[in-house]
Amino acid sequence: MLSTAEAARAIADAMPLFDPAEVDLAAAVGRILRQDVLAERDQPPFDRVMMDGIAIRFASLAEGLREFALQGVQQAGDPVMTLDSGAHCIEIMTGAVMPAGADCVVPVERLQLADGVAVIAADYLPEARQYIHPQGSDHKRGSRVLRAGARISPLDIAVIASCGLQDVTVSSLPVVRVISTGNELVPPGEPIEPQQIRLSNGPALLAMLTGSGFTDCSLAHLPDDLGILTEKLRQHLQDCDILILSGGVSMGKADYVPQVLADLGVKLQFHKISQRPGKPMWFGTGPGQQVVFALPGNPVSSLVCCRQYVLPALLQAGGRRERPAETAALAEEFIFRPRLTCFLPVRVASDENGRSIATPAPTNTSGDFTALSGTDGYVELALESDVFVEGATVPLHRWDSP
């Protein structure tokens, strides 16, 4: 069996790099950026007014002047005006260009405006250049504001738009097929017999994939039938880039998946990882450069393997930059005797110092997926130890942050 680190390296070495594609900005959220984004202009592109009020010369205040003749009004988007003299002021709005010759903004709340005159409150002491957002103080023209390899968030859309880009280069989306196998599985909404169970792995895997930005996905269910599996998986391999199966990879008589994949020309890279849950995981590469993940059928095993191996591999193939590892401190002692890496579900909170504290939330079995509800992720407990003391620092993998 491979260790968890060896399995991750084997998958990384086998993954292709998805092609770049240019998309409209409106379709870019959730995609992985494949270009650096450079500032079109200084930001802000001018000395920007930060408060509604008046613009004046600060030197006039220093000379004792508290009343100013209103010269005009400058709103956001208006061409820049020039202050006529130190005795004048220009009424300005938030977001406007700072008038030429002015270097102080007095907010409207500290003024009286009447009959073309602005009077500053007697108890108010303005400062030079107050409420002015200086040109280029956020970033300069031509500076890199987003790096290639970032996953584009809604906030990043605003950044890209501010740089004048209508289209942006991102990673193309792979065609993904998720296959649940098993005679016992019945989709939600269909009649069910006492000896059957609901098909739940497939919908959960599909949700994990689409939630991570991989939207070209579909789900199918196949029975444990050698002929049907061979026929259908051949077709799916022809139609997709990434094939993800759930079930049929253990040692039972009806676990046909490894045999069928071999018969279809899929090259085995590894089968079994020294971990719990998820030990029977299978990984291979197809004759047409497809990548095949065959996950265990037990729900907890399937979900952990998808989060631990599948999602990071797809994000890597999309060109996402490597992210810093996250750790947490165990809230209580935990003992795990098998000589396997343990992926232990946890609930995470922060202590008074902002450190993540992970409280174990173990499942009854790898079929107890209901117990995962309310957990934030899982911690990774190394196979070299079997007693993990309270306060031990361990790797943390959040469900929603692959």
C-alpha positions as CSV (number, residue, x, y, z in Angstrom):
1,M,0.0,0.0,0.0
2,L,1.1,3.5,-0.7
3,S,1.2,6.1,2.1
4,T,-1.1,9.1,1.8
5,A,1.8,11.3,0.7
6,E,2.9,8.7,-1.9
7,A,-0.7,8.5,-3.2
8,A,-1.0,12.2,-3.5
9,R,2.4,12.4,-5.4
10,A,1.4,9.6,-7.8
11,I,-1.9,11.4,-8.6
12,A,-0.1,14.7,-9.1
13,D,2.4,13.2,-11.4
14,A,-0.3,11.6,-13.6
15,M,-2.6,14.6,-13.9
16,P,-2.5,16.6,-17.1
17,L,-2.6,20.4,-17.2
18,F,-6.0,21.7,-18.4
19,D,-5.8,24.0,-21.5
20,P,-6.3,27.7,-21.0
21,A,-9.5,29.3,-22.4
22,E,-10.7,32.9,-22.7
23,V,-14.1,33.6,-21.2
24,D,-16.4,36.6,-20.7
25,L,-15.8,38.1,-17.3
26,A,-19.4,37.2,-16.3
27,A,-18.5,33.5,-16.6
28,A,-15.2,33.7,-14.8
29,V,-16.2,33.4,-11.2
30,G,-15.0,30.1,-9.6
31,R,-12.6,29.5,-12.5
32,I,-8.8,29.3,-12.1
33,L,-7.0,32.4,-13.4
34,R,-4.3,31.6,-16.0
35,Q,-3.0,35.1,-16.5
36,D,-1.6,37.9,-14.4
37,V,-4.0,40.8,-14.1
38,L,-2.2,44.2,-14.4
39,A,-3.6,47.5,-13.2
40,E,-5.0,49.6,-16.1
41,R,-4.5,52.9,-14.2
42,D,-3.4,54.1,-10.8
43,Q,-5.9,53.2,-8.2
44,P,-7.5,55.6,-7.4
45,P,-6.7,57.2,-10.7
46,F,-6.9,60.7,-9.1
47,D,-7.0,62.2,-5.7
48,R,-10.4,61.0,-4.7
49,V,-12.8,62.8,-2.3
50,M,-13.9,60.5,0.5
51,M,-16.7,62.6,2.1
52,D,-19.5,64.9,1.0
53,G,-18.6,68.5,1.9
54,I,-16.4,71.3,0.6
55,A,-12.9,71.4,-0.7
56,I,-10.7,74.3,0.5
57,R,-7.1,75.4,0.8
58,F,-5.8,74.4,4.2
59,A,-3.6,77.5,4.4
60,S,-6.7,79.6,4.5
61,L,-7.8,77.9,7.7
62,A,-4.3,78.4,9.2
63,E,-4.8,82.1,8.5
64,G,-8.0,82.0,10.5
65,L,-10.6,82.0,7.7
66,R,-13.8,80.1,8.7
67,E,-16.2,81.3,6.0
68,F,-15.8,80.5,2.3
69,A,-17.7,81.7,-0.8
70,L,-19.2,78.8,-2.7
71,Q,-17.6,78.8,-6.1
72,G,-19.5,75.8,-7.6
73,V,-20.4,72.1,-7.2
74,Q,-18.3,69.1,-8.4
75,Q,-19.9,65.7,-8.4
76,A,-18.4,62.3,-9.0
77,G,-17.6,62.0,-12.7
78,D,-17.4,65.7,-13.3
79,P,-14.3,67.2,-14.9
80,V,-11.9,68.6,-12.4
81,M,-12.5,72.2,-11.3
82,T,-9.9,74.7,-10.0
83,L,-10.3,76.7,-6.9
84,D,-10.3,80.4,-7.7
85,S,-8.8,81.6,-4.5
86,G,-8.2,80.8,-0.8
87,A,-11.4,82.5,0.0
88,H,-13.5,80.2,-2.1
89,C,-14.6,76.6,-1.7
90,I,-16.1,74.0,-4.0
91,E,-19.0,71.8,-2.8
92,I,-17.9,68.2,-3.6
93,M,-19.4,64.7,-3.4
94,T,-17.9,61.4,-2.4
95,G,-16.0,59.9,-5.2
96,A,-15.3,63.2,-7.0
97,V,-11.9,64.3,-8.2
98,M,-10.3,66.6,-5.7
99,P,-10.4,70.2,-7.2
100,A,-7.1,71.7,-8.3
101,G,-5.7,74.1,-5.7
102,A,-7.6,72.5,-2.8
103,D,-6.0,70.2,-0.2
104,C,-8.6,69.7,2.5
105,V,-12.1,68.3,2.7
106,V,-14.5,69.5,5.4
107,P,-17.4,67.1,5.8
108,V,-20.9,68.5,5.4
109,E,-21.8,67.5,8.9
110,R,-19.4,70.2,10.2
111,L,-20.7,73.0,7.9
112,Q,-23.5,75.5,7.5
113,L,-24.3,76.2,3.8
114,A,-26.5,79.2,3.1
115,D,-26.8,82.0,0.7
116,G,-23.7,80.9,-1.3
117,V,-21.5,80.8,1.8
118,A,-20.0,77.8,3.7
119,V,-19.3,78.3,7.4
120,I,-17.1,75.8,9.3
121,A,-18.3,75.0,12.8
122,A,-16.2,77.0,15.4
123,D,-15.2,73.9,17.4
124,Y,-14.0,71.9,14.3
125,L,-10.3,71.7,13.6
126,P,-9.7,70.2,10.1
127,E,-6.3,68.7,9.1
128,A,-4.4,69.1,5.8
129,R,-5.3,66.5,3.2
130,Q,-8.0,65.0,5.3
131,Y,-10.7,62.8,3.6
132,I,-8.5,62.6,0.4
133,H,-7.8,59.1,-1.0
134,P,-4.4,59.9,-2.8
135,Q,-3.9,58.9,-6.4
136,G,-2.1,55.6,-6.8
137,S,-2.2,54.8,-3.0
138,D,-3.8,51.4,-3.6
139,H,-1.7,50.4,-6.5
140,K,0.2,51.9,-9.5
141,R,-0.6,51.6,-13.1
142,G,0.9,48.3,-14.5
143,S,1.3,46.7,-11.1
144,R,0.1,43.1,-10.7
145,V,-3.1,43.0,-8.8
146,L,-4.0,39.3,-9.3
147,R,-1.6,36.4,-9.9
148,A,-2.1,33.5,-12.3
149,G,-3.2,30.5,-10.3
150,A,-5.8,32.2,-8.1
151,R,-9.4,30.9,-8.1
152,I,-11.5,33.8,-9.1
153,S,-13.9,35.0,-6.4
154,P,-16.8,37.5,-6.8
155,L,-14.5,40.1,-5.2
156,D,-11.8,39.3,-7.9
157,I,-14.4,40.0,-10.6
158,A,-14.5,43.6,-9.4
159,V,-10.7,43.8,-9.5
160,I,-10.6,42.4,-13.0
161,A,-13.3,44.7,-14.2
162,S,-11.5,47.7,-12.7
163,C,-8.5,46.8,-14.9
164,G,-10.6,47.2,-18.0
165,L,-10.7,43.5,-19.0
166,Q,-13.9,42.3,-20.6
167,D,-12.5,38.8,-21.2
168,V,-10.0,36.8,-19.0
169,T,-7.9,33.7,-19.5
170,V,-8.9,30.8,-17.2
171,S,-8.4,27.1,-17.2
172,S,-10.8,25.1,-19.3
173,L,-13.2,22.9,-17.5
174,P,-12.7,19.1,-17.7
175,V,-15.7,16.9,-18.6
176,V,-16.3,14.9,-15.5
177,R,-18.5,11.8,-15.1
178,V,-19.5,10.5,-11.7
179,I,-20.6,6.9,-11.5
180,S,-22.2,5.2,-8.5
181,T,-22.2,1.4,-8.7
182,G,-24.3,-1.1,-6.8
183,N,-27.4,-3.2,-7.2
184,E,-28.6,-2.0,-3.8
185,L,-28.8,1.7,-4.7
186,V,-32.1,3.5,-5.3
187,P,-32.2,7.2,-6.3
188,P,-34.2,9.6,-4.1
189,G,-37.9,9.8,-5.1
190,E,-38.1,6.2,-6.4
191,P,-39.8,3.3,-4.5
192,I,-37.4,1.4,-2.3
193,E,-37.4,-2.1,-0.8
194,P,-36.3,-2.9,2.8
195,Q,-33.0,-4.5,1.6
196,Q,-32.0,-1.5,-0.5
197,I,-30.4,1.9,0.3
198,R,-30.6,5.3,-1.1
199,L,-28.1,6.5,-3.7
200,S,-26.3,9.3,-1.8
201,N,-22.6,9.2,-2.6
202,G,-23.1,10.3,-6.2
203,P,-25.1,13.4,-5.4
204,A,-22.7,14.4,-2.7
205,L,-19.6,13.9,-4.9
206,L,-21.3,15.9,-7.7
207,A,-22.0,18.7,-5.2
208,M,-18.4,18.7,-4.0
209,L,-17.2,19.0,-7.6
210,T,-19.6,21.8,-8.7
211,G,-19.0,23.6,-5.4
212,S,-15.3,23.7,-6.3
213,G,-16.0,25.2,-9.8
214,F,-16.2,22.0,-11.9
215,T,-19.6,22.4,-13.4
216,D,-19.3,20.2,-16.5
217,C,-20.3,17.1,-14.5
218,S,-23.0,14.5,-14.7
219,L,-24.1,11.6,-12.6
220,A,-25.0,8.0,-13.5
221,H,-25.8,4.8,-11.7
222,L,-24.7,1.4,-12.9
223,P,-25.5,-2.1,-11.4
224,D,-22.9,-4.7,-10.3
225,D,-23.1,-6.4,-13.7
226,L,-19.8,-7.2,-15.6
227,G,-21.3,-6.8,-19.0
228,I,-23.2,-3.6,-18.3
229,L,-20.2,-2.1,-16.5
230,T,-17.9,-2.9,-19.4
231,E,-20.3,-1.4,-22.0
232,K,-21.2,1.7,-20.1
233,L,-17.7,2.5,-18.7
234,R,-16.3,2.2,-22.2
235,Q,-18.7,4.9,-23.4
236,H,-18.1,7.1,-20.4
237,L,-14.3,6.9,-21.0
238,Q,-14.8,8.1,-24.6
239,D,-16.9,11.0,-23.4
240,C,-15.0,12.4,-20.5
241,D,-11.7,13.7,-19.2
242,I,-12.2,12.7,-15.6
243,L,-14.0,9.5,-14.5
244,I,-15.0,9.1,-10.8
245,L,-16.5,5.9,-9.6
246,S,-17.9,5.1,-6.2
247,G,-18.1,1.5,-5.1
248,G,-16.9,-1.8,-6.5
249,V,-13.2,-1.5,-5.7
250,S,-12.9,-3.8,-2.6
251,M,-12.3,-7.6,-2.5
252,G,-15.9,-8.8,-2.9
253,K,-17.1,-11.1,-5.7
254,A,-19.2,-8.3,-7.2
255,D,-16.4,-5.7,-7.0
256,Y,-15.8,-5.7,-10.8
257,V,-14.5,-2.2,-11.2
258,P,-10.7,-2.9,-11.2
259,Q,-11.2,-5.8,-13.7
260,V,-13.4,-3.8,-16.0
261,L,-11.1,-0.8,-16.0
262,A,-8.1,-3.0,-16.8
263,D,-10.0,-4.7,-19.7
264,L,-10.8,-1.2,-21.1
265,G,-7.1,-0.3,-21.2
266,V,-7.0,1.9,-18.0
267,K,-3.5,1.6,-16.5
268,L,-3.4,1.0,-12.8
269,Q,-1.3,3.5,-10.9
270,F,-2.1,2.3,-7.4
271,H,-4.8,0.4,-5.5
272,K,-5.1,0.9,-1.7
273,I,-3.7,3.6,0.5
274,S,-2.6,3.1,4.1
275,Q,-5.4,5.2,5.6
276,R,-8.8,4.9,7.3
277,P,-11.4,5.6,6.0
278,G,-10.7,5.1,2.3
279,K,-8.1,2.3,2.2
280,P,-9.4,0.6,-1.0
281,M,-9.1,3.7,-3.3
282,W,-8.0,2.9,-6.9
283,F,-6.4,5.3,-9.3
284,G,-5.4,4.9,-13.0
285,T,-5.0,6.6,-16.4
286,G,-6.9,5.8,-19.5
287,P,-5.7,5.1,-23.0
288,G,-6.9,8.5,-24.1
289,Q,-5.3,10.4,-21.3
290,Q,-8.4,10.1,-19.1
291,V,-7.9,10.1,-15.4
292,V,-9.9,7.6,-13.4
293,F,-10.6,7.8,-9.6
294,A,-12.3,4.7,-8.2
295,L,-13.4,5.5,-4.7
296,P,-14.7,3.1,-2.0
297,G,-18.5,2.7,-1.8
298,N,-18.8,3.5,1.9
299,P,-20.0,7.1,2.1
300,V,-17.5,8.5,4.6
301,S,-14.6,6.8,2.7
302,S,-15.9,8.1,-0.7
303,L,-16.3,11.7,0.6
304,V,-13.0,11.8,2.3
305,C,-11.1,10.4,-0.7
306,C,-12.8,13.0,-3.0
307,R,-11.9,15.9,-0.7
308,Q,-8.4,14.6,0.0
309,Y,-7.3,13.5,-3.5
310,V,-9.8,14.2,-6.3
311,L,-10.5,17.9,-5.7
312,P,-6.9,19.0,-5.0
313,A,-5.8,17.0,-8.2
314,L,-8.3,18.8,-10.4
315,L,-7.5,22.2,-9.0
316,Q,-3.8,21.5,-9.6
317,A,-4.5,20.4,-13.2
318,G,-6.3,23.7,-13.6
319,G,-3.1,25.6,-12.6
320,R,-4.1,26.7,-9.1
321,R,-1.2,27.8,-7.0
322,E,-0.3,25.6,-4.0
323,R,-1.9,26.9,-0.9
324,P,-0.4,27.0,2.6
325,A,-1.2,24.0,4.7
326,E,-3.7,24.6,7.6
327,T,-3.2,23.1,11.1
328,A,-5.3,22.8,14.2
329,A,-4.8,21.8,17.8
330,L,-6.7,18.8,19.1
331,A,-9.3,19.7,21.7
332,E,-8.9,16.3,23.4
333,E,-6.8,13.2,23.4
334,F,-7.6,10.7,20.6
335,I,-6.3,7.1,20.3
336,F,-6.2,5.2,17.0
337,R,-4.5,1.8,17.1
338,P,-4.4,0.6,13.5
339,R,-1.1,1.4,11.7
340,L,-2.9,3.6,9.2
341,T,-3.2,7.3,8.7
342,C,-6.5,8.4,10.3
343,F,-8.7,11.0,8.7
344,L,-10.8,12.0,11.7
345,P,-13.8,14.3,11.2
346,V,-13.8,17.3,13.5
347,R,-15.7,20.4,14.5
348,V,-13.5,23.5,14.4
349,A,-13.6,26.6,16.6
350,S,-11.1,29.4,17.4
351,D,-9.6,30.0,20.8
352,E,-8.8,33.5,22.3
353,N,-5.6,33.6,20.3
354,G,-7.2,32.8,17.0
355,R,-5.8,29.3,16.9
356,S,-8.0,26.6,15.3
357,I,-9.2,24.0,17.8
358,A,-10.4,20.7,16.4
359,T,-12.9,18.6,18.4
360,P,-13.1,15.0,17.3
361,A,-16.4,13.9,15.8
362,P,-15.7,10.3,14.9
363,T,-18.3,8.3,12.9
364,N,-19.6,5.0,14.1
365,T,-18.4,3.3,10.8
366,S,-17.4,4.5,7.3
367,G,-21.0,4.1,6.4
368,D,-22.2,6.7,9.0
369,F,-22.3,9.7,6.7
370,T,-25.0,11.3,8.8
371,A,-22.4,12.0,11.5
372,L,-20.5,14.2,9.1
373,S,-23.2,16.8,9.0
374,G,-22.1,19.7,11.2
375,T,-18.4,18.9,10.9
376,D,-16.0,21.4,9.4
377,G,-13.5,18.9,8.0
378,Y,-11.1,16.3,9.2
379,V,-7.7,16.2,10.7
380,E,-4.9,13.9,9.5
381,L,-3.3,11.7,12.2
382,A,0.0,10.2,11.2
383,L,0.2,6.4,11.0
384,E,3.5,6.5,13.0
385,S,1.6,7.2,16.2
386,D,-1.4,5.8,17.9
387,V,-1.9,8.3,20.8
388,F,-2.6,11.9,19.9
389,V,-2.5,14.1,23.0
390,E,-4.7,17.1,23.7
391,G,-3.2,20.2,22.1
392,A,-1.3,18.3,19.5
393,T,-0.9,20.2,16.2
394,V,-2.2,18.2,13.3
395,P,-3.0,19.0,9.6
396,L,-6.5,20.2,9.1
397,H,-8.5,19.7,5.8
398,R,-11.7,21.7,5.6
399,W,-14.6,20.3,3.5
400,D,-15.2,23.6,1.8
401,S,-11.6,24.6,1.2
402,P,-9.7,22.0,-1.0
